[in-house]
Amino acid sequence: MGKRAGSGIGRRDHAVLAASVVVLVLLLLMAYLTPLGVLFSASNPYTGVYGYSLNAVVRSETLHIKGLYRPVRVIVDRYGVYHIYAQDLHDLFLAFGFIQAENRLFQLDLVRRAAIGNLSPILGPSYRSYDLFQLKIGNYITAERDWNETLELTSTDSMANITVMALEAYSQGVNDYIEYAEAHHELPFEFTLLRYTPQPWTPVDSFAVQQYMVESLEFGDDPLILSLMYYKMGQLANYLNPPFPPIPQVYYAGYNGTPNATVEEEAENIWPINSTIAQMAYELYKEWDPPFISPHAVGHSNEWVVCGNKTATGRPILVGGPVLGFSLPFIWFEAQLVAPGYDVFGVFLPGDPAPVIGFNQHIAWTLTDVQAISWGMYFFVQTVNGTDYYFNGSWHPIIHYYVDGVELNWTNWGPIMVQNGSLALVMYWLGNTYSNDFGVLFYISNASNWQQFYDALRHWHVPYQNFAYADVYGNIGDVSAGIYPIFASSGGGIPYSPDAIMPGDGQVYVKGFIPYDDIPHAFNPPSCFIVSSNQRQVGPSYPYWYGDSMSFSPGTRAWVVYDYLLYHNNISVQDMMRLQWNETDLAAAWSMPTIIRTLEQDSSNPYVATALSYLKGWNYTMSPDSKAATIWFYIYSEVYFNVIYGLFNRTGFWPEFSAIRPGPAGGSWPGTFGLASLDEDVIHLLMTGNGTPIYNGSVDQLIVNSTIEAMKLLESWFPNGNYTWANFYGFYWPSLTGVKALSVGPLSGLGGDYFTLNDQSGGGGGPLPTSPGPGGQSWTFIANMANLSDSYGVYPGGQSENPASPYYDNYIFTWIKGRYLPLLFIGSSQGFAPSEVTAEVNLLPSG
């Protein structure tokens, strides 16, 4: 590494000193967590806080970087976005690695440690169980195998070739920054507090982070839950989780005809498990660890694209709002990367030099989670004898892996997760199959038309994602990319449902995958728009098994967008901005006629009368100042608790499996999680007034009692009657350090709930600050294909992980107001107006 030109420890401008003070104050706030000697080291003016404060200030400078072939110019725009201009792709990815590490080094290191199960060495023995789980599911094994397979493919596969070049260059850029930061005492203070230094970055680390993202997005335990439901409830489990939702749906890829009888039979053909297997499944359920730093897509994301015949400009508009968990630093990093023949603007994940969502000069794209086919997660029960497992009539040797001194045992299906004597519960997870996501994203980001985009996605295996598309030529499309297994029975009949645990002896096997051209997709549909908001993508006549209703979104968000786009023309970018923050709750709109009719029959009760006074005439908008919104949410929650929890107790599901605690509105209450099918069941009950067979009492009395319970609860919290929705609905950004002083929130100001477009991914089950939502729309993005320079986006975080930086959390305060920032898409480093530039950084090859 060379040295920083025109700067050094001796430079003492006011901004650096101010940043030093901020960091020192934060260190003092954390002192109770930290040994005194470590705190003193962090406060050392030569090796601690002052050096890191240099990193907090974005300024023009020249740096000499080892490994660069030619000079690279970096423009930091007035919003803190990095625009990197290189003369070749190698230098572009190397420079991006350096810049991302400069802003997010501790995040990079923490995410890779979380991915491969290596947190306990820095965070202590309490994380050992988490580490063991990560090792067991195979993230490190798969990451190492994927990198080696990519290396082997370079001689014949151009996608593999660009991947190797890019990840090696990116890794060198990260390592150049580590070397620079150590030499200039600018390592993030977390390393000093935790008393370790980061190891060099490798391409295997990038693949490990890819695995971690797949785990965050496609790692469901739904089959365990369904099997346990069936074990205690029998056919009621099928009613609770039918193959097709009981409420109306928007199927963007069609197939609205008569239900496919074979698919229905397969979905309902659940393998009956015995008590031993039930206890194994429950043991694994309780062990199931969510990702430590979770960008988890909790099933609430939105995307849509509208063609030019319905827009004011005559060109498409693409809108994306993926809902992910919140943290500081945020999961996204925003940048524009430019080299000859390559120019893309977008948001990037840690360790990945290709944008996940973005646009170039020709196309734009965004993503939502598919949530089909058990999230790509399946479970099998196999017989083992210590050294072998039984499959297809014969014994086969168990495969042994050794990682960090831990022995990991796999069968043909995957890792053994739980063993009881000769029975093993084995996980078959498509996340452990080869998928070069970086290569696909690079090809997408360099595509200039639909065919190139569509062909690139042939190679996308996991995670299952809906890729919405628009181009400057007027085309729109969507592809639910991924490899979807086709299960078959060795006896030739209907196989057992893959939505539940299956026998692993060969009775059920994977005979192939749904052909790529048959997976859900649409291109230039007659409707002139496409909506994909985690709802089921294909209707009941789809010829392949595609999963039951347990995981798909109830579809309320999709309907709000569908109805708007259907009945509006001359649509503008500003119209799409307003729609993206829409607070209409269709579940309330569908349920309210039954609720009001019922309550009017018993309005002499003062609690019922108060509820009615707010609900009658309500427009179903979950606005912050609305009391009706709060009353609806709590009536709905009480109905859910009475119906679902009553059923669990009546069937014996509780207390035997009491740790399984789904909650209303997608798990919006503390200590609960979401099962979309159960929300659909409750909505259907309220829409129809019919509770059979899951509720045997009077639905009218259920609604009245739930209303009284809801109003008593609200008035106990707010005796003055000030239970507006803003007192319940807020957003929180926890620091990755776990230190509250470095976190933000809870903040209120936006409305919405689980059923609305503006969704906080759970929350509202209790007054603030006790139950803020854990996430929300992570990148509100609008691409104007008539003029890509008139595109907008913002993520609720900041570019820097340094708490003293003005770019630590600055985007939050734009996002929380439902506003956007312009995306400066400028193809040349010379194209910026002086007012648009915060700093210019020249990266030069070191001599």
Secondary structure as GFF3:
##gff-version 3
##sequence-region A 1 847
A	DSSP	beta_strand	4	5	.	.	.	ID=ss1
A	DSSP	alpha_helix	14	29	.	.	.	ID=ss2
A	DSSP	three_ten_helix	31	33	.	.	.	ID=ss3
A	DSSP	alpha_helix	36	43	.	.	.	ID=ss4
A	DSSP	alpha_helix	49	56	.	.	.	ID=ss5
A	DSSP	beta_strand	61	65	.	.	.	ID=ss6
A	DSSP	beta_strand	72	77	.	.	.	ID=ss7
A	DSSP	beta_strand	82	85	.	.	.	ID=ss8
A	DSSP	alpha_helix	89	116	.	.	.	ID=ss9
A	DSSP	alpha_helix	120	123	.	.	.	ID=ss10
A	DSSP	three_ten_helix	125	127	.	.	.	ID=ss11
A	DSSP	alpha_helix	128	137	.	.	.	ID=ss12
A	DSSP	alpha_helix	139	153	.	.	.	ID=ss13
A	DSSP	alpha_helix	158	183	.	.	.	ID=ss14
A	DSSP	alpha_helix	189	194	.	.	.	ID=ss15
A	DSSP	alpha_helix	203	217	.	.	.	ID=ss16
A	DSSP	alpha_helix	222	233	.	.	.	ID=ss17
A	DSSP	alpha_helix	236	240	.	.	.	ID=ss18
A	DSSP	alpha_helix	261	268	.	.	.	ID=ss19
A	DSSP	alpha_helix	275	287	.	.	.	ID=ss20
A	DSSP	beta_strand	302	306	.	.	.	ID=ss21
A	DSSP	three_ten_helix	308	310	.	.	.	ID=ss22
A	DSSP	beta_strand	317	321	.	.	.	ID=ss23
A	DSSP	beta_strand	323	325	.	.	.	ID=ss24
A	DSSP	beta_strand	333	339	.	.	.	ID=ss25
A	DSSP	beta_strand	342	348	.	.	.	ID=ss26
A	DSSP	beta_strand	357	359	.	.	.	ID=ss27
A	DSSP	beta_strand	363	369	.	.	.	ID=ss28
A	DSSP	three_ten_helix	373	376	.	.	.	ID=ss29
A	DSSP	beta_strand	377	383	.	.	.	ID=ss30
A	DSSP	beta_strand	388	391	.	.	.	ID=ss31
A	DSSP	beta_strand	394	397	.	.	.	ID=ss32
A	DSSP	beta_strand	399	403	.	.	.	ID=ss33
A	DSSP	beta_strand	406	410	.	.	.	ID=ss34
A	DSSP	beta_strand	416	420	.	.	.	ID=ss35
A	DSSP	beta_strand	423	429	.	.	.	ID=ss36
A	DSSP	three_ten_helix	430	432	.	.	.	ID=ss37
A	DSSP	alpha_helix	437	445	.	.	.	ID=ss38
A	DSSP	alpha_helix	450	456	.	.	.	ID=ss39
A	DSSP	three_ten_helix	457	459	.	.	.	ID=ss40
A	DSSP	beta_strand	465	471	.	.	.	ID=ss41
A	DSSP	beta_strand	476	481	.	.	.	ID=ss42
A	DSSP	beta_strand	485	489	.	.	.	ID=ss43
A	DSSP	beta_strand	502	503	.	.	.	ID=ss44
A	DSSP	beta_strand	508	513	.	.	.	ID=ss45
A	DSSP	three_ten_helix	516	518	.	.	.	ID=ss46
A	DSSP	beta_strand	521	523	.	.	.	ID=ss47
A	DSSP	beta_strand	529	531	.	.	.	ID=ss48
A	DSSP	alpha_helix	556	567	.	.	.	ID=ss49
A	DSSP	alpha_helix	573	580	.	.	.	ID=ss50
A	DSSP	alpha_helix	586	600	.	.	.	ID=ss51
A	DSSP	alpha_helix	606	615	.	.	.	ID=ss52
A	DSSP	alpha_helix	627	640	.	.	.	ID=ss53
A	DSSP	pi_helix	641	645	.	.	.	ID=ss54
A	DSSP	alpha_helix	646	651	.	.	.	ID=ss55
A	DSSP	alpha_helix	653	656	.	.	.	ID=ss56
A	DSSP	alpha_helix	664	667	.	.	.	ID=ss57
A	DSSP	alpha_helix	676	688	.	.	.	ID=ss58
A	DSSP	alpha_helix	699	717	.	.	.	ID=ss59
A	DSSP	three_ten_helix	725	727	.	.	.	ID=ss60
A	DSSP	beta_strand	731	733	.	.	.	ID=ss61
A	DSSP	three_ten_helix	740	742	.	.	.	ID=ss62
A	DSSP	beta_strand	744	747	.	.	.	ID=ss63
A	DSSP	beta_strand	775	777	.	.	.	ID=ss64
A	DSSP	beta_strand	780	784	.	.	.	ID=ss65
A	DSSP	three_ten_helix	788	790	.	.	.	ID=ss66
A	DSSP	beta_strand	792	794	.	.	.	ID=ss67
A	DSSP	alpha_helix	812	815	.	.	.	ID=ss68
A	DSSP	beta_strand	821	822	.	.	.	ID=ss69
A	DSSP	three_ten_helix	834	836	.	.	.	ID=ss70
A	DSSP	beta_strand	837	845	.	.	.	ID=ss71
###
